Amino acid sequence: FDEWTSVLGSERLTGALLDRLTHHVHILEMNGESYRLATSRKRQKMNAKSNAQREKGEPGSENTDATS
C-alpha cells in the first residue's frame, strides 16, 4: 500500500479508499515470486526458442500450409 499515494495523488483520498477496500478483510502479505510471473517467463522463453527455430528452418518448424 506504500505506493498508492503517488498513484492517487492525495494522501487523504488514498487513506479513505484503502479504509473502504480493507474493511472486514484479511490481508495476506506474499513476499515470494509470483507463480504467474514464473509461468509467463517460461512461456516467453519457449516461444522465443520456437521462433528462433522457425526462422532458422529447423526440422519440426516447417510451414504446413496446403497451398504450397
Backbone as a ProteinNet text record, in pm:
[ID]
protein_1_A
[PRIMARY]
FDEWTSVLGSERLTGALLDRLTHHVHILEMNGESYRLATSRKRQKMNAKSNAQREKGEPGSENTDATS
[TERTIARY]
81	0	85.5	215.4	303.8	302.3	285.3	296.1	161.8	53.7	-78.6	-94.5	-32.7	-45.4	13.7	124.4	184.9	96.2	17.8	-72.1	-198	-257.6	-383.3	-364.1	-245	-214.3	-247.2	-342.2	-383.3	-373.6	-300.8	-285.9	-420.3	-501	-632.9	-724.8	-726.3	-806.2	-759.3	-628.1	-571.9	-611.4	-602	-640.4	-786.1	-873.3	-1016.8	-1045.9	-982.8	-1004.3	-956.9	-837.8	-784.9	-864.8	-916.4	-1001.9	-1126.2	-1186.6	-1305.9	-1271.9	-1160.6	-1123.2	-1083.8	-1025.8	-973.6	-1063.4	-1182.9	-1276.2	-1325.6	-1308.3	-1350.8	-1282.8	-1157.6	-1085.4	-960.5	-903.7	-775.2	-672.1	-564.3	-459.4	-345.7	-313.2	-203.1	-88.7	26.1	142.6	220.5	240.1	312.1	444	553.6	683.4	761.8	709.2	777.5	746.7	814.2	789.6	654.9	586.8	455.6	466.8	376.6	373.3	334	242.5	201.6	317.7	399.3	514.7	615.7	642.3	736.9	687	558	499.9	507.2	479.9	485.3	626.9	725.4	865.7	904.1	862.2	891.4	827.4	702.3	630.2	699.8	746.4	816.2	944.9	1018.2	1141.8	1112.3	1006.7	970.7	928	850.9	807.2	925.1	1020.3	1138.5	1220.7	1231.4	1306.6	1238.2	1105.6	1029.8	1043.3	1036.8	1050.5	1189.1	1292.1	1428.9	1445.3	1387.6	1394.8	1321.6	1207.5	1128	1205	1271.7	1348.6	1467.9	1527.2	1641.6	1597.8	1470	1418.9	1454.2	1464.5	1498.3	1380.6	1407.7	1300.5	1195.8	1071.3	960.8	903.8	963.4	914.9	873.3	854.9	818.6	677.2	651.1	517.4	438.4	324.7	243.9	122.4	131.4	22	-6.5	-132.6	-171	-158.9	-145.6	-139.8	-0.6	100.8	236.4	275.5
-119.9	0	126.6	109.6	225.3	319.1	266.2	347.6	402.9	372.2	414.6	566.3	633.8	779.9	845.3	792.3	850.2	828.6	722.1	694.6	780.9	787.8	860.7	1010.1	1049.5	1190.9	1253.9	1203.4	1264.2	1160.5	1196	1103.9	1078.5	1181.1	1168.2	1077.3	1097	1012.9	868.1	849.1	714.3	644.9	716.4	659.5	618.5	704.1	673.4	553	549.1	438	305.9	306.4	183.3	139.8	234.7	202.7	127.8	175	108.1	-29.5	-38.2	-165.3	-272.2	-230.6	-327.7	-349.5	-293.3	-308.7	-453.7	-518.4	-657.7	-757	-737.8	-833.8	-881	-987.8	-1037.2	-1006.2	-941.4	-905.1	-1005.2	-1071.7	-1167.3	-1105.7	-1091.6	-1038.7	-1154.9	-1149.8	-1255.2	-1196.1	-1245.8	-1188.7	-1273.4	-1386	-1470.7	-1428	-1492.8	-1462.6	-1520.5	-1449.1	-1489.4	-1613.4	-1710	-1827.7	-1789.1	-1694	-1649.2	-1583.6	-1507.3	-1442.8	-1547.7	-1646.8	-1752.6	-1830.7	-1863.2	-1935.2	-1851.4	-1724	-1633.5	-1625.5	-1618.2	-1612.8	-1740.8	-1856.2	-1983.5	-1987.7	-1942.4	-1942.2	-1851	-1735.4	-1642.8	-1704.1	-1774.2	-1839.9	-1947.9	-2026.6	-2132.8	-2074.2	-1965.4	-1901.1	-1843.1	-1783.7	-1727.2	-1837.5	-1951.4	-2064.9	-2118.9	-2132.8	-2180.9	-2085.2	-1956	-1856.4	-1861.2	-1880	-1888.1	-2011.1	-2125	-2247	-2228.4	-2164	-2140.8	-2052.4	-1949.5	-1859.2	-1929.5	-2024.4	-2099.4	-2210.4	-2244.5	-2351.9	-2490	-2504.4	-2633.4	-2729.6	-2860.8	-2961.7	-2942.1	-2965.9	-2951.5	-2811.8	-2723.2	-2585.9	-2544.1	-2644.5	-2612.4	-2559	-2486.1	-2436.7	-2551.2	-2585.9	-2698.2	-2649	-2533.2	-2473.9	-2559.6	-2595.4	-2684	-2615.9	-2484.5	-2414.3	-2411.5	-2457.3	-2450.3	-2573
0	0	0	12.6	26.8	-93.6	-213.1	-334.5	-383.1	-316.8	-363.7	-362.8	-266.4	-259.5	-383.6	-433.5	-554.1	-676.2	-677	-789.5	-781	-663.2	-646.8	-621.3	-578.7	-564.6	-430.8	-358.5	-231.8	-120.4	-16.2	96.3	164.5	173.4	236.8	154.1	22.9	-66.5	-60.6	-61.1	-54.6	74.9	186.5	315.7	318.8	266.4	264.5	175.2	59	-34	25.6	81.1	140	261.7	336.6	450.3	403.4	294.8	239.4	183.7	112.3	49.3	150.7	261.1	357.3	478.4	478.2	589.7	595.8	708.3	731.3	637.1	607.9	524.3	598.5	549.6	598.8	491.1	529.1	434	448.1	339.6	336.8	257.8	322.1	251.8	193.2	64	-6.9	-56.1	-5.3	-40.2	-139.6	-180.1	-276.5	-418.9	-514.9	-655.8	-698.6	-781.4	-830.4	-919.1	-900.5	-986.7	-1128.4	-1142.4	-1275.8	-1348.4	-1275.9	-1336.9	-1382.8	-1299.7	-1336	-1457.3	-1460.7	-1574.3	-1700.5	-1688.4	-1803	-1859	-1771.9	-1817.2	-1890.4	-1838.3	-1905.1	-2043	-2051.5	-2178.6	-2280	-2234.9	-2323.4	-2375.9	-2290.1	-2333.5	-2436.9	-2412.5	-2506.6	-2640.4	-2638.1	-2761.8	-2837.8	-2767.3	-2831.9	-2897.4	-2828.9	-2882.7	-3008.4	-3004.4	-3120.5	-3237.5	-3210.8	-3317	-3379.3	-3296.7	-3347.9	-3436.5	-3395.4	-3476.1	-3607.9	-3604	-3724.1	-3822.7	-3770.4	-3855.4	-3917.8	-3845.9	-3897.7	-3991.8	-3989.6	-4074.2	-4022.9	-3892.6	-3833.5	-3843.6	-3842.6	-3851.7	-3742.9	-3781.8	-3689.1	-3688.2	-3767.5	-3769.5	-3909.8	-3999.7	-4137.1	-4145.2	-4250.7	-4278.8	-4339.4	-4281.9	-4330.8	-4406.2	-4467	-4542.7	-4666.1	-4689.8	-4800.2	-4936	-4942.3	-5070.3	-5129.7	-5059	-5113.7	-5190.1
[MASK]
++++++++++++++++++++++++++++++++++++++++++++++++++++++++++++++++++++

